[in-house]
Amino acid sequence: MKIVIVGVGKVGVALARQLSVENRVTIVDQNTQLIDNIINVLDVMGVCGNGASYDVQVEADVAHAELLIATTSSDEINILACLVAKKLGVQHTIARIRNPEYEKQLRFMRGELGLSMSINPEKATAREIARVLRFPNAVKLESFSKGRLELVEYRLNQNSQLEGVKLSSLYENLRVRVLICAVSRKGQTIIPSGDFVLKTGDIIYLTSSPQELEQFFRHLGVFRGKASSVMIVGASRICYYLASELMEMGMSVKIIDQDQKRCVAMSEKLPRALVIVGDGTDSELLQEEGIQQVDAFVAITGMDEANILMSMSASRQSGDCKVVAKINRKSLVDLVANQGMIDSVVSAGAITTELILQYVRAMRNASGTQVKTLHRLVEGAVEALEFGVTAGVSFTGVPLKNLQLKSGLLVAGIVRQNGKIIFPTGEDTLNQGDDVIIVTTDTSLQDIRDILQ
């Protein structure tokens, strides 16, 4: 597939790196040096110029592209680039749009300007944080089959009851039906069998219903209920979207920021939130404002280092508080994740990249059996895909033990048409109308039929 990326900042470069493996990618940017640096590293074509210009798009051969992605720092340029591309005949266009004022116009823009997809990074990041605060035990939380089945990322800390447990005996020990479908251990990604033994430091990916997951963490003695009070440091756009969503969920929200103007503006937009002018890095201020009483602490200022320091301080002061930090630099994300220093880390750039990559995969899969949901795990090394089983699948009704499945692949769950959830054994079958969750290290699956050797 031919893809044109307009704007190669952090998101553009990440997309070019991922998409150039299996697609023909052309990057467009006004920075000549940046274009040259990327061309020297990645197998992509480069055009220097304004990506919203007709002449520049003609030079980039946009007319023969299946997809144009506009991720410049300007919403207007992104919208115009997509409009020009649509006029040149591109079927799919994606624009990164940050300005909340454009949100009301998105329906019009999609129809009249030909936008296939628009992404608001701040809103997407807020939604990710809110999802984690709904289930604080999770490092990350993803949903399948309209929320019937959830996938949770969880780190095994010291003294965990799961230390030394063999997966085949997990149900005997806990009497809860969950499936550990992937494990990340010291940089190695594993799709485990029943003989796999868990160790401290493992990052595990579990699938089950929301109710069973709650029971699982209750049996471990580490369950945290949905956060009811949240302290947020950083009165940014992400803060506005996050606080709005949390208050709709019935949570009380306290916002801290050093900038008085931002605080005044935030208090006018969110009159139900308590907004405080102060330095979130001041541990005494956090104590005075009740850090020990809140259920969750979220650091989303514009400085990664400050967010890390505040989060570590909050963890020490608050005991059982869920701590979330926004960190954009990948080197810092890796450091924090490897050390387990902070409960959950989010990155607006990474979330934006993931959403676009999911759309691209859905485009590739459009001709096959329907991919309803796709989540990338372990930094893209593993994919969890939800397929709808259609009438054309030849192996429906055949026991899984009789199918020659690819290695590094697990049928992680089956949701029947009546909503019944099945954690499959060799005796279970796939039936027409099922939703099937496949977890695999093969990141090129495009069809449910591809699970066979």
VENPENOR-V541305 format. One record per run of one state. SS is the DSSP state (alpha for helix, beta for strand, coil for the rest). FROM is the first residue (numbers start at 1). LEN is the number of residues. If there is no record, write none. Layout:
ss:SS from:FROM len:LEN
ss:SS from:FROM len:LEN
//
This chain:
ss:coil from:1 len:1
ss:beta from:2 len:5
ss:coil from:7 len:3
ss:alpha from:10 len:10
ss:coil from:20 len:4
ss:beta from:24 len:6
ss:coil from:30 len:2
ss:alpha from:32 len:10
ss:coil from:42 len:3
ss:beta from:45 len:4
ss:coil from:49 len:5
ss:alpha from:54 len:6
ss:coil from:60 len:2
ss:alpha from:62 len:3
ss:coil from:65 len:2
ss:beta from:67 len:4
ss:coil from:71 len:4
ss:alpha from:75 len:13
ss:coil from:88 len:4
ss:beta from:92 len:5
ss:coil from:97 len:3
ss:alpha from:100 len:13
ss:coil from:113 len:4
ss:beta from:117 len:3
ss:coil from:120 len:1
ss:alpha from:121 len:14
ss:coil from:135 len:5
ss:beta from:140 len:5
ss:alpha from:145 len:3
ss:coil from:148 len:1
ss:beta from:149 len:7
ss:coil from:156 len:10
ss:beta from:166 len:1
ss:alpha from:167 len:8
ss:coil from:175 len:4
ss:beta from:179 len:7
ss:coil from:186 len:2
ss:beta from:188 len:3
ss:coil from:191 len:6
ss:beta from:197 len:1
ss:coil from:198 len:5
ss:beta from:203 len:6
ss:coil from:209 len:1
ss:alpha from:210 len:11
ss:coil from:221 len:8
ss:beta from:229 len:5
ss:coil from:234 len:3
ss:alpha from:237 len:12
ss:coil from:249 len:3
ss:beta from:252 len:6
ss:coil from:258 len:2
ss:alpha from:260 len:10
ss:coil from:270 len:4
ss:beta from:274 len:4
ss:coil from:278 len:5
ss:alpha from:283 len:6
ss:coil from:289 len:7
ss:beta from:296 len:4
ss:coil from:300 len:4
ss:alpha from:304 len:15
ss:coil from:319 len:3
ss:beta from:322 len:5
ss:coil from:327 len:3
ss:alpha from:330 len:10
ss:coil from:340 len:4
ss:beta from:344 len:3
ss:coil from:347 len:1
ss:alpha from:348 len:17
ss:coil from:365 len:6
ss:beta from:371 len:7
ss:alpha from:378 len:3
ss:coil from:381 len:1
ss:beta from:382 len:7
ss:coil from:389 len:10
ss:beta from:399 len:1
ss:alpha from:400 len:3
ss:coil from:403 len:2
ss:beta from:405 len:1
ss:coil from:406 len:3
ss:beta from:409 len:7
ss:coil from:416 len:5
ss:beta from:421 len:2
ss:coil from:423 len:6
ss:beta from:429 len:1
ss:coil from:430 len:5
ss:beta from:435 len:6
ss:coil from:441 len:7
ss:alpha from:448 len:4
ss:beta from:452 len:1
ss:coil from:453 len:1
//
